[in-house]
Every structure is written in structure tokens, then in C-alpha cells.
């Protein structure tokens, strides 16, 4: 991930969001992360692609 993407992802959410919105965003992110982990666990090609992006 590029530095500007990391910065954008770490910026606080607008104050006008409701707690339920934060929960929905966090739940969607967690589902996405777990799906990616599951794919890497099951598929060697996926692991290689991720490793290429990391190094």
C-alpha cells in the first residue's frame, strides 16, 4: 500500500457519522480482510501474488 493510501485510510471519520455507520464500515472491512486471508490460506497462487505486492 502506498503511503498516501495508508494516510487516507488512517484518517478519522467525519464527526457526523452515526455509530451504526462506523460499525457497518468496520464489519465490511473485517469481512474483506477475512476473505483475503481465507483465499491466501486455500490458494498458493494468491499467496504468491500477495507476496509480490509486499516485496
Backbone as a chain_set.jsonl record, in Angstrom:
{"seq": "XXXXXXXXXXXXXXXXXXXXXXXXXXXXXXXXXXXXXXXXXXXXXXXXXXXXXXX", "coords": {"N": [[0.848, -1.172, 0.0], [0.569, 2.176, -0.789], [2.036, 5.149, 0.663], [0.312, 7.442, 0.737], [-2.17, 6.22, 0.534], [-2.252, 4.756, 2.892], [-2.273, 6.856, 4.723], [-4.703, 8.12, 4.068], [-6.451, 6.043, 4.73], [-6.11, 5.935, 7.459], [-7.101, 8.224, 8.486], [-9.306, 10.076, 10.619], [-12.836, 9.417, 10.812], [-15.555, 11.414, 9.507], [-17.224, 13.601, 11.812], [-19.966, 13.599, 11.696], [-20.984, 11.09, 11.26], [-22.962, 8.32, 12.212], [-22.907, 5.99, 15.013], [-23.719, 3.416, 14.129], [-23.073, 3.49, 11.443], [-20.292, 3.518, 11.546], [-19.892, 1.005, 12.597], [-20.899, -0.599, 10.519], [-19.067, -0.012, 8.492], [-16.697, -0.956, 9.675], [-17.383, -3.672, 9.954], [-17.658, -4.425, 7.252], [-15.029, -4.026, 6.368], [-13.689, -5.903, 7.949], [-14.856, -8.318, 7.055], [-13.909, -8.297, 4.42], [-11.128, -8.436, 4.877], [-10.927, -10.939, 6.146], [-11.879, -12.588, 4.102], [-9.8, -12.272, 2.243], [-7.667, -13.384, 3.688], [-8.594, -15.993, 3.907], [-8.585, -16.742, 1.197], [-5.833, -16.646, 0.685], [-5.014, -18.682, 2.36], [-6.101, -20.929, 1.146], [-5.16, -20.942, -1.48], [-2.338, -21.229, -3.324], [-1.372, -19.68, -5.481], [-2.589, -17.219, -5.03], [-1.313, -16.503, -2.643], [1.287, -16.129, -3.641], [0.899, -13.939, -5.349], [0.177, -11.938, -3.519], [2.524, -11.856, -2.017], [4.301, -10.873, -3.943], [3.366, -8.253, -4.205], [3.974, -7.259, -1.725], [6.723, -7.225, -1.57]], "CA": [[0.0, 0.0, 0.0], [1.337, 3.408, -0.876], [1.933, 5.978, 1.861], [-0.884, 8.296, 0.729], [-3.33, 5.365, 0.795], [-2.23, 4.465, 4.314], [-2.673, 8.063, 5.412], [-6.131, 8.303, 3.854], [-7.161, 5.003, 5.465], [-5.966, 6.113, 8.895], [-7.683, 9.497, 8.895], [-10.553, 9.891, 11.366], [-14.092, 9.549, 10.065], [-16.27, 12.661, 9.8], [-17.947, 13.572, 13.083], [-21.407, 13.493, 11.511], [-21.375, 9.69, 11.077], [-23.599, 7.683, 13.356], [-22.17, 4.789, 15.439], [-24.084, 2.288, 13.284], [-22.305, 3.606, 10.198], [-18.932, 3.084, 11.857], [-19.949, -0.452, 12.76], [-21.077, -1.186, 9.193], [-17.79, 0.137, 7.794], [-15.757, -1.894, 10.305], [-17.813, -5.032, 9.605], [-17.33, -4.658, 5.839], [-13.58, -4.145, 6.283], [-13.309, -7.176, 8.559], [-15.255, -9.38, 6.114], [-12.975, -8.248, 3.304], [-9.833, -8.928, 5.351], [-11.042, -12.382, 6.373], [-11.97, -13.222, 2.775], [-8.45, -12.288, 1.689], [-6.886, -14.366, 4.445], [-9.104, -17.31, 3.505], [-8.083, -17.01, -0.151], [-4.407, -16.963, 0.768], [-4.891, -19.984, 3.026], [-6.533, -22.003, 0.254], [-4.67, -20.856, -2.853], [-0.915, -20.891, -3.406], [-1.195, -18.582, -6.441], [-2.983, -15.983, -4.346], [-0.212, -16.173, -1.724], [2.396, -15.605, -4.437], [0.533, -12.586, -5.827], [0.264, -11.029, -2.37], [3.946, -11.717, -1.679], [4.9, -9.981, -4.95], [2.972, -6.87, -3.908], [4.6, -6.839, -0.475], [8.19, -7.097, -1.687]], "C": [[0.89, 1.23, 0.0], [1.065, 4.269, 0.362], [0.66, 6.818, 1.87], [-2.153, 7.48, 0.954], [-3.4, 5.032, 2.278], [-2.723, 5.664, 5.101], [-4.179, 8.271, 5.285], [-6.929, 7.278, 4.666], [-7.088, 5.202, 6.967], [-6.575, 7.415, 9.396], [-9.003, 9.255, 9.619], [-11.772, 10.112, 10.47], [-14.742, 10.883, 10.405], [-17.123, 12.518, 11.062], [-19.449, 13.376, 12.909], [-21.879, 12.052, 11.267], [-21.978, 9.144, 12.364], [-22.818, 6.426, 13.741], [-22.489, 3.557, 14.584], [-23.336, 2.302, 11.961], [-20.878, 3.141, 10.408], [-18.889, 1.56, 11.952], [-20.067, -1.136, 11.402], [-19.774, -1.123, 8.396], [-16.774, -0.857, 8.355], [-16.102, -3.336, 9.95], [-17.451, -5.369, 8.162], [-15.826, -4.841, 5.674], [-13.123, -5.499, 6.824], [-13.669, -8.347, 7.649], [-14.278, -9.459, 4.947], [-11.61, -8.814, 3.698], [-9.868, -10.44, 5.544], [-11.168, -13.148, 5.06], [-10.592, -13.325, 2.135], [-7.561, -13.31, 2.379], [-7.301, -15.778, 4.047], [-8.583, -17.69, 2.121], [-6.608, -17.374, -0.119], [-4.181, -18.327, 1.414], [-5.157, -21.13, 2.05], [-5.817, -22.037, -1.092], [-3.222, -20.365, -2.89], [-0.665, -19.724, -4.367], [-1.551, -17.238, -5.825], [-1.884, -15.551, -3.383], [0.958, -15.572, -2.483], [2.116, -14.178, -4.91], [0.64, -11.571, -4.694], [1.727, -10.792, -2.004], [4.644, -10.79, -2.667], [4.589, -8.512, -4.628], [3.654, -6.352, -2.644], [6.085, -6.567, -0.598], [8.607, -6.476, -2.957]], "O": [[1.872, 1.286, 0.74], [0.028, 4.146, 1.015], [-0.009, 6.904, 2.899], [-3.121, 7.998, 1.511], [-4.484, 5.025, 2.862], [-3.504, 5.514, 6.041], [-4.855, 8.562, 6.271], [-7.972, 7.613, 5.229], [-7.937, 4.679, 7.69], [-6.568, 7.682, 10.598], [-9.739, 8.332, 9.272], [-11.736, 10.883, 9.511], [-14.504, 11.427, 11.484], [-17.669, 11.451, 11.341], [-20.138, 13.025, 13.867], [-23.075, 11.828, 11.084], [-21.54, 9.48, 13.464], [-22.135, 5.848, 12.895], [-21.604, 2.736, 14.342], [-23.002, 1.248, 11.42], [-20.311, 2.453, 9.558], [-17.967, 0.917, 11.45], [-19.407, -2.146, 11.159], [-19.422, -2.077, 7.703], [-16.07, -1.524, 7.596], [-15.208, -4.136, 9.673], [-16.989, -6.475, 7.88], [-15.388, -5.714, 4.924], [-12.272, -6.158, 6.228], [-12.872, -9.272, 7.489], [-13.871, -10.545, 4.537], [-11.009, -9.58, 2.945], [-8.937, -11.14, 5.145], [-10.62, -14.242, 4.926], [-10.255, -14.353, 1.549], [-6.794, -14.018, 1.727], [-6.455, -16.655, 3.872], [-8.184, -18.833, 1.899], [-6.176, -18.298, -0.809], [-3.251, -19.044, 1.044], [-4.512, -22.175, 2.122], [-5.86, -23.056, -1.782], [-2.931, -19.224, -2.53], [0.173, -18.868, -4.087], [-0.883, -16.235, -6.078], [-1.554, -14.367, -3.309], [1.563, -14.605, -2.019], [2.997, -13.318, -4.872], [1.141, -10.465, -4.896], [2.125, -9.664, -1.714], [5.496, -9.998, -2.266], [5.449, -7.642, -4.765], [3.884, -5.151, -2.506], [6.648, -5.783, 0.166], [9.802, -6.304, -3.197]]}, "num_chains": 1, "name": "protein.A"}
